[in-house]
Amino acid sequence: MYMLGRRVRAAVLDAVAPVRCAACGDSGRALCEACTAAIEAAPRPLTAAVRAAFEYGDEVRGVLHHGKFRDCRAALRALSWLGAARLEAPRATVVAPVPLARRRAVERGYNQAAVVARAFAEFHRLPLHPLLTRTRDTPPQSTLDRSARQRNVAGAFAADAAARGATVWLIDDVLTTGATTAAARDALLAAGAARVEIAVLAVVL
């Protein structure tokens, strides 16, 4: 019933309100041409531990915020496709998203990392498998400092047996300290994954 009500509200809003750019707020598209051009023109950030498509700058931050908290999946998908084009996937890869805590998945209605992962998988024509599950709900990482983030997600993931022997491209939306993706990677390796490479849509530098 909750999800039905959510879909009905979204349909009503789409009918009575113009689509607005998730990055700048102008009406017309979920991601306008000017913001798309600005995002595409930004250099790809250089990071040692992960592949990152974008720096967490103004336009990208706006899209991710709307994608997470305002159910603007159209803009998030568009940004994810732009990001996928910037990244080279590992060979012989299975794409797996970092799972969202169950409570937040119910509240939000979807996992933003799964939206990003699906775009990456489709762009690179790779299989997408939800290899990870959350073993417990955790407080939002944004409310914690670096050391608390590591403790918060330690042991919070379990990997499916299908990870054994696989090269996994682990996908998340934003990387800050890397605590969440590191915990997810450790779970995949513990389950026997041959290799795990991490990619994110945006990185906080």
C-alpha positions in Angstrom: 0.0 0.0 0.0 2.9 2.4 0.8 4.6 1.8 -2.5 1.2 2.2 -4.4 0.6 5.5 -2.7 4.1 6.6 -3.5 3.6 5.8 -7.2 0.3 7.5 -7.3 1.7 10.7 -5.7 4.6 10.6 -8.2 2.2 10.3 -11.1 0.1 13.2 -9.9 3.1 15.4 -9.5 4.4 14.5 -13.0 1.0 15.5 -14.4 0.7 18.9 -12.6 4.3 20.1 -12.2 6.9 20.7 -14.9 10.0 18.5 -14.9 12.9 20.4 -13.4 16.7 19.9 -13.8 17.9 18.1 -10.7 21.2 20.0 -10.8 20.0 23.7 -11.4 16.3 23.7 -11.0 15.4 25.0 -14.5 12.3 23.4 -16.0 12.2 21.2 -19.0 14.4 18.1 -18.3 15.5 16.0 -15.4 19.1 17.0 -16.4 19.3 20.1 -18.6 21.7 20.6 -21.5 23.7 23.2 -19.7 24.3 21.1 -16.6 25.0 18.0 -18.8 27.6 20.0 -20.6 29.2 21.2 -17.4 29.3 17.7 -16.0 30.8 16.2 -19.1 33.4 19.0 -19.3 34.7 18.3 -15.8 37.9 16.2 -15.7 37.6 12.7 -14.3 39.1 12.6 -10.8 42.3 10.6 -10.2 42.0 8.3 -7.3 44.3 5.5 -6.2 41.8 3.0 -4.7 38.7 3.3 -6.9 37.5 4.2 -10.3 35.4 7.4 -10.0 33.5 9.0 -12.8 33.0 12.5 -11.3 34.1 14.7 -8.5 31.3 15.5 -6.0 30.9 19.0 -7.3 27.8 21.3 -7.5 25.9 19.8 -10.4 26.7 16.2 -9.5 25.8 16.8 -5.9 22.4 18.3 -7.0 21.6 15.2 -9.1 22.6 12.8 -6.4 20.7 14.6 -3.7 17.5 14.6 -5.9 18.1 11.0 -6.8 18.5 10.0 -3.1 15.9 12.1 -1.4 13.4 13.3 -4.0 13.0 10.2 -6.1 14.4 11.8 -9.2 15.6 8.5 -10.7 15.5 9.9 -14.3 18.3 12.4 -13.5 20.2 9.8 -11.6 20.0 7.3 -14.5 21.1 10.0 -16.9 24.1 10.9 -14.8 25.0 7.2 -14.3 25.1 6.7 -18.1 27.4 9.7 -18.5 29.6 8.2 -15.7 29.6 4.8 -17.3 31.0 6.2 -20.5 34.0 7.6 -18.5 35.0 4.3 -16.9 36.6 1.2 -18.3 35.2 -2.0 -16.7 37.5 -4.8 -15.5 37.5 -7.9 -17.7 35.3 -10.9 -17.0 33.2 -8.9 -14.6 30.0 -9.3 -12.7 28.5 -5.9 -11.6 27.2 -5.8 -8.0 25.8 -2.8 -6.2 26.4 -1.9 -2.6 23.1 -2.7 -0.8 21.2 -0.1 1.1 20.1 -0.7 4.7 16.7 -2.3 4.7 14.9 0.5 6.6 16.2 3.2 4.2 15.4 1.1 1.2 11.8 0.9 2.4 11.7 4.6 3.1 13.3 5.6 -0.2 11.6 3.0 -2.3 14.8 2.0 -4.1 18.6 1.7 -3.8 20.4 4.5 -5.5 23.6 2.4 -5.9 21.5 -0.2 -7.7 20.4 2.5 -10.2 24.0 3.4 -10.9 25.1 -0.3 -11.1 22.4 -1.1 -13.6 23.5 1.8 -15.9 27.1 0.7 -15.7 26.2 -2.9 -16.4 23.9 -2.0 -19.4 26.5 0.4 -20.8 29.3 -2.1 -20.7 27.1 -5.1 -21.5 27.9 -6.9 -18.3 25.8 -9.1 -16.0 24.3 -7.5 -13.0 23.9 -9.6 -9.8 23.0 -8.5 -6.3 25.8 -10.5 -4.7 25.6 -8.6 -1.3 23.1 -8.3 1.4 23.1 -6.3 4.6 23.3 -8.4 7.7 22.1 -5.5 9.9 20.8 -2.0 9.6 23.3 0.7 10.3 23.0 4.5 11.1 23.6 6.7 8.0 27.3 7.2 7.4 26.8 10.9 6.9 26.2 11.3 10.6 29.5 9.8 11.7 33.2 10.7 11.7 35.8 8.6 9.9 36.6 6.1 12.6 33.0 5.7 13.6 32.1 5.0 9.9 34.5 2.1 9.8 33.0 0.6 13.0 29.5 1.2 11.8 29.8 -1.0 8.7 32.3 -3.5 9.9 30.7 -6.9 9.3 27.5 -5.3 8.0 27.6 -7.2 4.7 27.4 -10.9 3.6 28.1 -12.1 0.1 26.3 -14.8 -1.9 28.1 -18.0 -2.8 27.9 -17.0 -6.5 30.7 -14.6 -5.8 33.2 -17.4 -5.5 35.8 -17.2 -8.3 34.3 -14.1 -9.8 35.8 -10.7 -10.7 33.4 -8.3 -9.2 32.9 -4.7 -10.2 31.5 -3.2 -6.9 29.4 -0.1 -7.5 28.3 2.7 -5.2 27.0 6.2 -5.8 29.3 8.3 -3.7 32.6 7.6 -2.0 33.7 9.7 1.0 36.0 7.8 3.4 35.6 4.5 1.6 34.5 2.6 4.7 31.3 1.2 3.2 32.8 0.0 0.0 35.8 -1.5 1.9 33.4 -3.5 4.1 31.5 -4.7 1.1 34.7 -5.6 -0.7 35.9 -7.6 2.3 32.6 -9.6 2.4 33.0 -10.5 -1.3 36.6 -11.6 -0.9 35.7 -13.6 2.2 33.1 -15.4 0.1 35.8 -16.4 -2.4 35.7 -13.6 -5.1 38.8 -13.7 -7.2 39.1 -10.0 -7.5 37.0 -7.0 -6.5 37.3 -3.6 -8.1 35.4 -0.6 -6.9 33.8 2.1 -9.0 31.6 5.0 -7.9 29.7 7.7 -9.7 31.3 10.5 -7.6 34.1 10.9 -5.1 34.5 13.5 -2.4 38.0 14.9 -2.7 
